[in-house]
């Protein structure tokens, strides 16, 4: 059995609410999965939220 673990991390900034924070972390998570799995990806402004 093979198990992978990918994580998305986001920073709470002024003006962010809980929904925006989760959306940023989710975008970072899917970026980690696209970039090879088994990694941690930090949300960057270059990753579009929509």
BAFI-551911 format. One line per 2 residues: for each residue z, y, x of C-alpha. Coordinates in steps of 0.25 Angstrom, whole numbers, plus 5000, padded with zeros to 4 digits. Each point is the difference from the previous one (the first is absolute). Layout:
! residues N
Z,Y,X | ... $
//
This chain:
! residues 50
5000,5000,5000 | 4996,5014,5005 $
5008,5012,4996 | 4996,5014,5003 $
5008,5013,4998 | 4994,5014,4999 $
5008,5013,4997 | 4997,5014,4996 $
5010,5011,5004 | 5000,5014,4995 $
5008,5013,5002 | 5006,5007,4989 $
4996,5015,5001 | 5003,5012,4992 $
4993,5000,4987 | 4999,4985,5000 $
5006,4993,4988 | 5003,4985,4999 $
4986,4996,4995 | 4993,5008,5011 $
5009,4993,5010 | 4997,4986,4995 $
4985,5004,4999 | 5000,5004,5014 $
5007,4987,5005 | 4990,4992,4992 $
4988,5006,5006 | 5006,4998,5014 $
5003,4985,4996 | 4985,4998,4996 $
4996,5007,5012 | 5008,4990,5008 $
4994,4988,4993 | 4986,5005,5002 $
5003,5002,5015 | 5004,4986,5003 $
5013,4996,4993 | 5013,4997,5007 $
5002,5015,5003 | 5007,5013,4996 $
4992,5012,4996 | 5005,5014,4998 $
4994,5009,4989 | 4992,5011,5006 $
4994,5011,4993 | 4986,4995,5004 $
5002,4988,4990 | 4996,5006,4986 $
5010,4998,4989 | 4989,4997,4989 $
//
